[in-house]
Amino acid sequence: MAFGGVLGVLRIPLPMPEVVIALSALILGRPWQCACVCRFAAAAVVVAVFAIFHGHAHGAELPTAANPLAYGVGFVVATGCSICAAS
């Protein structure tokens, strides 16, 4: 997610970020519905790709008055806290 945030701050475009983020909700929500089990490595790759796109969206929408480093640390830490709370 942090890598994607840097890409967004640098305005490096990614193809169809909104579509990929929407797909992430559908694809990552599916295993919860059907109790699917997949290999850890495969799941890690899928989550990492979606995280890059999600981080890119945060970086691209950086407020002009914000410090990019503080903003990036904030959204990465907030994401980490939400993951820990969900566990």
C-alpha positions, 0 to 999 in steps of 0.5 A, a space after each residue: 500500500 505504501 508503494 502504491 501511495 508513492 506512485 500516486 504522489 508521484 502521479 504515475 498512472 495505473 490502469 483503471 484504479 477505480 475498477 481494480 479497487 471495486 474488484 478487490 472488494 468483490 474478490 477479497 469478499 468472496 472467500 468469506 462467503 464460501 469459506 474458500 481456502 487458498 495457498 498463502 502465497 497466492 493470497 498474498 500476491 492478490 492482496 499485494 496487487 490490490 494494496 498497490 492500487 488502493 495506496 495509489 488512490 490515497 496518494 493521488 488524492 493527497 491534499 495540496 496542503 498535506 505533508 506527503 510523508 505524514 499523510 502516507 504514514 497516516 494512511 498506512 498506520 490506519 490501515 494496519 490498525 484496521 487489519 489488527 482490529 479485524 483479526 
